[in-house]
Amino acid sequence: VFPMGQTSSSPRPDAPYTRKGVTYSSSGAVTSSLFASIASGQIPPSGSPPSLLHRGPSMSAFAAASPCSKYHVLVVTRSHVASHLDLAGAEGLEVLDAMVSLGESLAAKAEVADPVLGFHTPPWNSVDHIHMHVIDPKGYVSWKGWVKFAGDWTPWFCSAKAVRRRIVKEIEAEE
């Protein structure tokens, strides 16, 4: 809960604070992020068993701590991006395409056909650091997982394809 007139992204001049796995300075600048710490190797992922599947110069991938499917991996950027809503322009499209490429590659290695690739949209995201879910749609462990990661017909989950369409549309509108 934030004081009247402040949002989660408003600077809080009184003190540093942590929200959804991200620590902000009193000026609102990001000082640390749970997923950035995992991606850079500062702390191990907390899957069961802990499983870092990829660590590269710009992104990492690891098993989800609370999987909704028999195959559920998170692809995260090493630099801080709050959510898929912050991906814009050619640079945003490049980041998205790299995340999708890595997710598809990992799914193929695990013999997952037609993985669900997508993002939770704020305020329904669990950590304020962009993370793409890579999920085996045939391996949901409950109906709740299916609903939570259902697709573009919900306000809380957005497919990578839909994010790409949005970015391309914004780029074309600027031209």
DOSEDREN-311227 format. One line per 8 residues: their letters; for each residue z negated, x negated, y negated of N, C-alpha, C, O. Coordinates in pm, whole numbers, plus 50000, padded with zeros to 5 digits. Layout:
N
A	Z:X:Y:Z:X:Y:Z:X:Y:Z:X:Y  ...
REM end
This chain:
175
VFPMGQTS	50000:49914:50117:50000:50000:50000:50000:49910:49877:49924:49814:49868  50088:49944:49782:50102:49865:49662:50054:49944:49541:50062:50067:49540  50003:49874:49438:49959:49943:49317:50073:50026:49257:50190:49996:49281  50038:50126:49182:50136:50216:49119:50244:50136:49048:50214:50046:48970  50369:50169:49075:50480:50104:49008:50530:49979:49077:50636:49927:49040  50458:49928:49178:50505:49810:49249:50569:49851:49380:50532:49952:49440  50666:49771:49423:50728:49790:49553:50698:49667:49636:50632:49574:49590  50747:49667:49759:50721:49552:49845:50782:49425:49788:50732:49316:49815
SSPRPDAP	50888:49437:49708:50951:49318:49653:50903:49284:49512:50945:49183:49455  50818:49367:49455:50766:49338:49321:50670:49220:49325:50588:49210:49416  50681:49130:49227:50584:49020:49222:50442:49074:49204:50420:49172:49132  50349:49011:49270:50208:49049:49254:50138:48932:49188:50099:48838:49257  50120:48934:49059:50064:48820:48988:49921:48788:49025:49872:48680:48991  49852:48880:49094:49711:48856:49125:49690:48754:49236:49593:48678:49229  49776:48750:49339:49752:48659:49450:49870:48658:49545:49950:48752:49547  49883:48551:49625:49985:48552:49731:49953:48664:49831:49838:48705:49845
YTRKGVTY	50055:48714:49900:50033:48820:49998:50133:48807:50112:50238:48745:50099  50098:48868:50224:50184:48868:50341:50220:49011:50374:50135:49100:50374  50349:49034:50401:50398:49166:50436:50506:49150:50542:50602:49076:50522  50490:49219:50651:50590:49221:50758:50635:49081:50798:50755:49054:50805  50541:48993:50825:50572:48861:50877:50623:48761:50775:50665:48651:50812  50619:48796:50647:50667:48706:50541:50556:48690:50439:50495:48788:50396  50529:48565:50400:50428:48538:50298:50499:48509:50166:50593:48430:50159  50449:48576:50062:50506:48563:49928:50404:48499:49836:50283:48519:49852
SSSGAVTS	50452:48421:49740:50364:48364:49638:50329:48475:49539:50383:48585:49546  50239:48445:49448:50202:48545:49348:50319:48582:49258:50317:48687:49194  50423:48497:49253:50542:48529:49173:50645:48608:49254:50746:48653:49200  50618:48626:49383:50710:48702:49468:50806:48617:49548:50886:48671:49625  50803:48485:49531:50891:48396:49607:50842:48384:49752:50722:48384:49777  50935:48374:49845:50900:48358:49986:50846:48218:50007:50910:48119:49971  50726:48209:50066:50668:48077:50096:50672:48047:50245:50674:47930:50284  50673:48150:50330:50686:48128:50474:50728:48258:50540:50709:48367:50486
SLFASIAS	50785:48243:50658:50832:48358:50734:50810:48332:50882:50839:48223:50931  50759:48431:50952:50737:48418:51096:50865:48377:51167:50863:48283:51246  50976:48447:51140:51101:48417:51211:51160:48283:51169:51220:48215:51252  51146:48243:51042:51194:48112:51000:51114:48002:51069:51169:47898:51106  50985:48025:51088:50900:47926:51158:50940:47914:51304:50941:47804:51359  50973:48026:51368:51020:48022:51507:51157:47954:51513:51180:47868:51598  51247:47993:51423:51384:47939:51423:51386:47789:51402:51470:47719:51459  51295:47737:51320:51292:47593:51293:51211:47514:51394:51210:47391:51390
GQIPPSGS	51143:47583:51485:51066:47515:51588:50922:47485:51550:50851:47418:51626  50877:47534:51435:50739:47511:51393:50639:47583:51482:50530:47533:51509  50677:47702:51529:50593:47776:51623:50682:47831:51734:50800:47859:51709  50630:47846:51856:50712:47897:51966:50728:48049:51957:50642:48117:51902  50839:48101:52013:50852:48247:52019:50746:48304:52112:50695:48232:52198  50713:48430:52096:50604:48488:52175:50655:48586:52280:50587:48684:52311  50773:48561:52335:50823:48647:52443:50743:48624:52569:50652:48541:52571  50777:48695:52672:50706:48680:52798:50807:48655:52909:50866:48751:52958
PPSLLHRG	50829:48531:52952:50771:48407:52899:50837:48370:52766:50947:48417:52738  50771:48286:52685:50833:48243:52559:50969:48181:52587:50982:48094:52674  51069:48225:52516:51204:48182:52551:51289:48160:52427:51338:48255:52367  51307:48034:52391:51399:47999:52285:51534:47976:52352:51547:47884:52433  51633:48058:52321:51763:48051:52388:51863:47965:52313:51957:47911:52373  51843:47951:52181:51936:47872:52102:51866:47828:51974:51793:47904:51911  51889:47701:51938:51845:47653:51807:51960:47572:51749:51996:47467:51803  52016:47620:51641:52126:47551:51575:52090:47523:51431:51979:47554:51387
PSMSAFAA	52183:47464:51357:52153:47428:51218:52133:47549:51125:52062:47538:51025  52193:47664:51157:52180:47778:51068:52112:47898:51129:52071:47989:51056  52099:47902:51262:52032:48016:51325:51978:47980:51462:52015:47879:51523  51888:48066:51507:51827:48050:51639:51825:48186:51708:51847:48290:51646  51800:48182:51838:51790:48306:51915:51678:48290:52017:51659:48184:52076  51603:48399:52036:51494:48397:52132:51473:48536:52187:51517:48635:52130  51404:48542:52301:51376:48671:52364:51280:48750:52277:51189:48695:52216  51301:48881:52272:51214:48969:52193:51074:48971:52255:51059:48971:52377
ASPCSKYH	50972:48972:52169:50833:48976:52216:50800:49110:52281:50720:49115:52375  50861:49217:52234:50840:49352:52289:50976:49411:52325:51029:49496:52252  51033:49367:52436:51170:49411:52468:51179:49560:52501:51090:49617:52563  51289:49620:52457:51314:49760:52487:51409:49774:52604:51434:49884:52654  51464:49661:52648:51563:49660:52754:51539:49538:52841:51464:49447:52804  51602:49537:52956:51586:49421:53044:51643:49295:52981:51602:49184:53015  51737:49311:52888:51790:49199:52809:51778:49238:52663:51847:49329:52617  51691:49170:52589:51668:49200:52447:51638:49067:52378:51532:49009:52396
VLVVTRSH	51734:49022:52299:51727:48894:52229:51737:48918:52079:51803:49012:52035  51672:48834:52001:51682:48837:51856:51757:48713:51809:51726:48601:51850  51855:48734:51722:51927:48624:51656:51879:48624:51512:51891:48725:51442  51825:48511:51467:51769:48501:51332:51830:48384:51256:51867:48282:51315  51839:48400:51125:51885:48290:51040:51768:48194:51018:51652:48234:51019  51800:48067:50999:51694:47970:50971:51651:47977:50824:51535:47951:50792  51744:48012:50736:51705:48031:50597:51669:48178:50578:51714:48265:50654  51588:48206:50478:51538:48341:50461:51641:48435:50399:51693:48411:50290
VASHLDLA	51668:48543:50471:51744:48658:50423:51658:48777:50463:51621:48788:50580  51627:48865:50372:51531:48972:50401:51584:49073:50503:51513:49107:50598  51707:49122:50485:51760:49221:50580:51912:49222:50573:51972:49152:50492  51973:49301:50659:52119:49312:50658:52170:49368:50525:52286:49347:50491  52085:49437:50452:52125:49492:50322:52149:49381:50219:52214:49404:50117  52096:49261:50245:52113:49148:50154:52236:49065:50185:52266:48970:50112  52309:49098:50291:52433:49028:50321:52543:49087:50233:52567:49207:50234  52610:49000:50157:52713:49047:50065:52818:48938:50047:52790:48819:50065
GAEGLEVL	52937:48981:50011:53044:48888:49980:53088:48806:50100:53047:48830:50213  53172:48707:50071:53226:48622:50177:53115:48547:50251:53122:48529:50373  53014:48504:50177:52904:48430:50239:52826:48521:50335:52791:48477:50445  52800:48643:50296:52731:48738:50383:52811:48768:50507:52756:48779:50617  52943:48783:50490:53031:48809:50603:53032:48691:50700:53035:48710:50822  53028:48571:50646:53022:48450:50730:52893:48446:50811:52895:48413:50929  52781:48478:50747:52652:48480:50818:52654:48586:50928:52615:48558:51042  52700:48706:50895:52707:48814:50994:52796:48775:51111:52757:48792:51226
DAMVSLGE	52915:48723:51083:53006:48686:51192:52947:48577:51282:52968:48578:51403  52874:48484:51222:52809:48379:51303:52700:48439:51392:52685:48400:51508  52624:48533:51336:52518:48599:51416:52580:48678:51532:52531:48672:51645  52688:48750:51504:52755:48829:51607:52813:48737:51715:52799:48765:51834  52877:48629:51673:52936:48534:51769:52829:48477:51862:52849:48470:51983  52716:48436:51804:52608:48382:51887:52552:48490:51980:52530:48463:52098  52530:48609:51928:52478:48718:52011:52569:48753:52126:52523:48771:52239  52699:48763:52097:52796:48794:52204:52802:48682:52307:52813:48709:52427
SLAAKAEV	52796:48557:52261:52799:48443:52353:52678:48444:52446:52692:48423:52567  52559:48467:52391:52438:48471:52473:52443:48587:52572:52403:48573:52687  52491:48702:52527:52501:48818:52616:52599:48791:52729:52574:48828:52844  52711:48727:52697:52810:48695:52801:52752:48600:52905:52775:48617:53025  52675:48500:52860:52610:48407:52954:52513:48479:53046:52493:48439:53161  52452:48586:52995:52356:48665:53074:52426:48778:53151:52362:48861:53215  52560:48779:53143:52641:48882:53210:52608:49023:53163:52604:49117:53242  52584:49036:53033:52560:49166:52971:52693:49212:52910:52745:49148:52818
ADPVLGFH	52747:49321:52962:52873:49375:52911:52846:49471:52796:52753:49552:52803  52925:49464:52692:52916:49555:52577:52774:49566:52522:52718:49676:52518  52717:49454:52478:52580:49461:52425:52573:49541:52296:52670:49549:52221  52458:49600:52272:52429:49663:52144:52392:49549:52048:52302:49471:52078  52460:49541:51935:52433:49440:51834:52402:49513:51705:52486:49587:51653  52281:49494:51653:52248:49566:51531:52116:49527:51469:52044:49440:51517  52088:49594:51358:51974:49561:51273:51895:49687:51239:51952:49795:51225  51764:49671:51226:51685:49781:51172:51695:49774:51020:51695:49666:50960
TPPWNSVD	51703:49891:50960:51716:49903:50815:51578:49925:50754:51503:50010:50801  51544:49848:50649:51416:49874:50583:51405:50019:50538:51504:50075:50491  51293:50080:50551:51161:50025:50585:51130:50023:50735:51016:49996:50773  51228:50050:50819:51204:50057:50963:51212:49922:51034:51205:49917:51156  51227:49813:50960:51228:49681:51022:51085:49633:51043:50995:49670:50968  51066:49550:51144:50931:49504:51177:50895:49376:51101:50778:49353:51070  50994:49293:51071:50973:49167:50999:51076:49160:50888:51194:49186:50910  51031:49124:50767:51123:49115:50652:51199:48983:50653:51198:48909:50554
HIHMHVID	51264:48955:50764:51354:48840:50780:51464:48891:50871:51437:48943:50979  51590:48876:50827:51701:48933:50903:51696:48889:51049:51679:48771:51079  51711:48985:51137:51717:48956:51280:51806:49060:51347:51784:49180:51335  51907:49010:51418:51998:49097:51488:51952:49113:51632:51928:49015:51702  51941:49237:51674:51904:49268:51812:52028:49261:51900:52134:49313:51863  52015:49197:52014:52121:49191:52116:52060:49254:52240:51967:49199:52300  52112:49371:52278:52046:49452:52380:52145:49495:52488:52259:49530:52459  52100:49491:52613:52179:49546:52724:52161:49697:52723:52052:49747:52752
PKGYVSWK	52267:49773:52690:52252:49918:52682:52229:49985:52817:52187:50101:52823  52255:49912:52924:52233:49970:53058:52093:49940:53111:52056:49985:53219  52015:49864:53034:51886:49821:53083:51766:49872:53007:51658:49813:53016  51782:49982:52931:51668:50034:52855:51553:50066:52949:51572:50125:53056  51432:50026:52908:51315:50049:52993:51251:50184:52967:51167:50229:53045  51289:50252:52857:51239:50386:52831:51332:50456:52733:51415:50392:52669  51316:50584:52722:51396:50660:52626:51362:50621:52483:51445:50634:52393  51239:50572:52461:51199:50531:52326:51284:50412:52278:51321:50406:52161
GWVKFAGD	51314:50321:52369:51399:50207:52333:51537:50252:52295:51596:50201:52200  51590:50348:52368:51723:50400:52336:51724:50463:52197:51817:50442:52119  51621:50541:52165:51614:50606:52034:51596:50503:51923:51659:50513:51818  51510:50404:51945:51481:50303:51843:51604:50220:51808:51619:50174:51695  51692:50200:51905:51811:50118:51886:51937:50199:51910:52035:50149:51966  51935:50326:51868:52038:50423:51903:52175:50397:51842:52276:50421:51909  52182:50351:51725:52313:50328:51665:52326:50389:51528:52227:50425:51464  52449:50398:51484:52477:50432:51345:52448:50576:51306:52460:50611:51188
WTPWFCSA	52412:50659:51398:52381:50797:51362:52236:50814:51320:52194:50926:51292  52158:50707:51316:52020:50715:51270:52006:50637:51139:52085:50546:51114  51909:50672:51056:51890:50594:50933:51818:50461:50957:51817:50376:50868  51759:50441:51075:51676:50322:51097:51748:50209:51167:51695:50097:51169  51864:50231:51225:51934:50123:51297:52080:50123:51257:52143:50229:51250  52134:50006:51231:52272:49992:51186:52342:49887:51273:52294:49775:51286  52455:49924:51331:52527:49831:51416:52585:49717:51332:52608:49731:51212  52608:49604:51399:52670:49490:51331:52810:49529:51281:52853:49482:51175
KAVRRRIV	52881:49612:51356:53014:49657:51313:53005:49736:51183:53089:49720:51094  52904:49822:51171:52888:49900:51048:52851:49811:50930:52898:49833:50819  52768:49710:50953:52733:49616:50847:52860:49543:50802:52881:49523:50682  52942:49502:50898:53067:49432:50865:53159:49523:50782:53216:49479:50682  53173:49649:50823:53257:49742:50747:53208:49756:50603:53288:49758:50509  53076:49764:50585:53018:49777:50450:53051:49656:50365:53093:49670:50250  53033:49536:50420:53057:49413:50344:53205:49402:50306:53238:49371:50192  53294:49428:50402:53438:49421:50375:53477:49522:50267:53556:49490:50178
KEIEAEE	53422:49642:50275:53451:49744:50175:53406:49699:50036:53477:49720:49937  53288:49638:50027:53237:49587:49899:53326:49475:49845:53353:49469:49725  53372:49386:49934:53459:49275:49892:53591:49332:49838:53639:49291:49733  53648:49428:49911:53775:49488:49868:53761:49561:49735:53853:49560:49654  53647:49624:49712:53624:49696:49586:53615:49600:49467:53648:49638:49354  53571:49477:49491:53558:49378:49384:53693:49317:49346:53709:49263:49236  53790:49325:49438:53920:49260:49413:54007:49341:49321:54119:49300:49291
REM end
